[in-house]
Amino acid sequence: MRFSLCNEVLREMSFGAQCDFAAALGYDGLEIAPFTLASDPRAITPADTAEIRRTLTDAGLACSSLHWLLVSPEGLSITTDDARVRRETVDVLRRCVDLAAELGAEALVHGSPKQRMLPDGGEAAARARAAECLRAAAEAAEAARVTYCIEPLARDETNFVTTVDEAAELVAQIGSPAFRTMVDCAATGRNGEAPAALLDRTLPGGLIAHVQVNDPSRRGPGEGEMRFAPVLGTLKRHGYAGWVAVEPFVYVPDGPACAARSLGYLKGVWEGLA
């Protein structure tokens, strides 16, 4: 099982320090949020990318994936009726796809709840606009040979794609082998579904390309009520070969301690399954 850490957990550190710390804890990779590298991913130069990848490699890490794709620049949206904003949003998404490929990542995770909200009234048109933007991202991903995952989020975060079933419909609509979905344990739990049962149902069909582990309390795995032995056991039983990314939002007592405790818990669970 390959575990990566979402790097914004360590955002107070320099990128080199993030890599060294995550590697020392025993993580295999980082899931990178582009906003932690630059306010606009289009400003990240080839020289920057080469340095980022070299820093990862020197620490013995891989870039597993990218996420939080549309945090910055501000004002992006895949559902807005403003064509100029959608064009800029697609431009940013395409750059994120290229960045993922340049860093050797396997996947991108499209969460960004605020940037995909459906407006009150005109929901069908907004969904069609979102599909158009995501189709462009999928085409870029196919060309770059990476996988673009639409992330089902909790219903209290967004009103568009809140279940894997809804994501599956979008995957079918886009119709690209590079466009799939993923499971975020916190979002799944907050929506009232057990992530292990969801994975058991969806892994055999090849729909799931990525997994994020976190507690519905938004703390790290093992820091809340959700038990992750069923989740990891299901992944093992189905021969899941993708990454498992640690993505807490609430860091107790701080980011480094949360990163350490989360991985210790997960590795203990994983070893217990052997």
Phi, psi and omega in degrees: 000130180259121180253132174239161180245131175292121196288344178293345175299331181249027190299340180286345179268159169295162182297321178298320179292324176302313182297313182297319182292314180297320179294320180296327178288335181112010175291153179264341182194176173242139167263117192261132171267117184305330181295342177281347180261324182197155179291341176219120183298339179289346178273353180281115187276166174303324178294320176299314182298317180298321180292319179298315182293322178295321179296318176299311183297318180298330179274356181081023181248163170244157166274109183287324194185169172241150176209181186049055190288331189244024178296318180214151003293162183291154171090007181282153179195140174264355183247347183299154175272003177275107185298326180296317179295319179296320179298317178294321180298315178296322177300317178295317180298317178298321178294323177296320177299312180297320179299317178301315180296318181296328181272358180079017180288156178266334188212161168237143181245115181265097174261272173042068188297319183292331184273010177224016179295138174274136180285159173290117186086139180074026183298320182298317179295321179294320176299319179295321178295319178299316180298323178296315178296316182290329176295320177296319178295320180295320178297319177295319180296320179298317180293325182273353180063045171234168182251130181256119185249125169278131186261118171293127183247170180292150182293341177273003178254323184205169178243016181227119183063081180245002176220157176295328178296319177294321177297321180299322176297320179291320176301316179295321180294317180291317173068034178245137178295344180268359183246115182222197178225186186207178179236126172253118188295322180297313180297318179299314180295320180291338175273001175089016180242143178281123183298327179296317178295321179295316178296320179299327181279328191252338181299320184300332182276359178077014183283329188267123182244358185198153179223134172246134182249128182191158182271149177304339175287354181079006173272180182289163176299136182089355181255008180218202185277337183290134177262136186256357174300317177297325180293306181294325177297321178293317178300318180295316182298326181268002179067035180301130184247006180274192181267152170244114186255132177276118185226073173280158175245336179248120186254114181236122358279343177201177183301308180302317180293321178296318178299318181292313183295320182299313182291321177300318178296311184296319180292326176295318177297314183297316179295329178291343180273347184294000000 
